[in-house]
Amino acid sequence: MASNRHLRFDRTEYGARVAAVLEIPLLRLVEDLPLPAYARVGDAGADLVAAEDVILKPGGGRALVSTGAAIAIPSGYAGFVQPRSGLALKHGVTCLNTPGLIDSGYRGELKVLLVNTDPIEPFEVLRGERIAQLVIQRVEECRFVPVDELPMSER
């Protein structure tokens, strides 16, 4: 079971409830970039920004883009890197290996694997541009138990 030592209770009220905020230790590897942040109250994903300029060639050009940040996700949680819908809709740029899973034991730099699906136009990723979203979720550890048969289901 996960410890609550990383939870901070935020007195900001949303309707009738008080939000609990999970604090994630973050190491800035590049000083002048914005921290991961939520664009709006209630958003599920925090925006990740590019730490470098990259050109994605058309027709499947891809690159592993640095974010300039490393985090320590508490045990019992995981991070999931998701594409930004605006990049996909407007430019055909999305994340490969989606969602990208970040285990709680990983301490390296967060990087985002981007691909340009546009068949004609290259896409220039600019340093500081929002390139993906990071969702932190509680995860359960399971023990897989061999059985002779599975219970019935409605399917």
Backbone hydrogen bonds, N-H to C=O, Kabsch-Sander energy under -0.5 kcal/mol:
donor,donor_aa,acceptor,acceptor_aa,energy
7,L,4,N,-1.8
8,R,21,V,-3.7
10,D,8,R,-0.7
10,D,19,A,-2.1
14,Y,17,R,-2.0
15,G,13,E,-0.6
17,R,14,Y,-1.4
19,A,12,T,-1.2
21,V,8,R,-4.3
22,L,20,A,-0.5
23,E,6,H,-4.0
23,E,21,V,-0.6
24,I,22,L,-0.5
27,L,70,A,-3.4
28,R,26,L,-0.6
29,L,27,L,-0.6
29,L,68,G,-2.9
30,V,68,G,-1.4
33,L,30,V,-0.9
37,A,47,D,-1.0
43,D,40,R,-2.0
46,A,134,L,-2.5
47,D,37,A,-3.3
48,L,132,A,-2.9
50,A,129,E,-2.2
51,A,66,S,-3.0
54,V,125,V,-2.2
56,L,54,V,-0.5
56,L,123,F,-3.4
57,K,55,I,-0.6
59,G,118,D,-3.5
60,G,116,N,-3.0
61,G,57,K,-1.4
63,A,114,L,-1.9
65,V,63,A,-0.8
65,V,112,V,-3.2
67,T,110,L,-1.5
70,A,27,L,-2.0
71,I,108,G,-0.5
72,A,25,P,-2.0
73,I,71,I,-0.6
77,Y,74,P,-1.5
78,A,137,Q,-2.2
79,G,102,I,-2.6
80,F,135,V,-2.6
81,V,100,G,-2.8
82,Q,80,F,-0.5
82,Q,133,Q,-3.2
84,R,131,I,-0.5
85,S,83,P,-0.6
88,A,84,R,-1.7
89,L,85,S,-2.8
90,K,86,G,-2.6
91,H,87,L,-1.9
92,G,87,L,-0.6
92,G,88,A,-1.2
93,V,87,L,-1.7
94,T,92,G,-0.5
94,T,115,V,-2.1
96,L,113,L,-2.5
100,G,81,V,-2.1
101,L,99,P,-0.6
102,I,79,G,-3.1
103,D,101,L,-0.6
106,Y,103,D,-1.5
110,L,69,A,-3.2
112,V,65,V,-2.5
114,L,63,A,-2.6
114,L,112,V,-0.9
115,V,94,T,-2.5
116,N,61,G,-2.5
117,T,92,G,-3.3
117,T,115,V,-0.7
123,F,56,L,-2.5
125,V,54,V,-3.6
125,V,123,F,-0.7
126,L,124,E,-0.6
128,G,50,A,-3.3
129,E,126,L,-2.4
131,I,48,L,-2.9
132,A,48,L,-1.2
133,Q,82,Q,-2.8
134,L,46,A,-2.8
135,V,80,F,-2.5
135,V,133,Q,-0.5
137,Q,78,A,-2.6
137,Q,135,V,-0.5
139,V,76,G,-2.6
145,V,143,R,-0.5
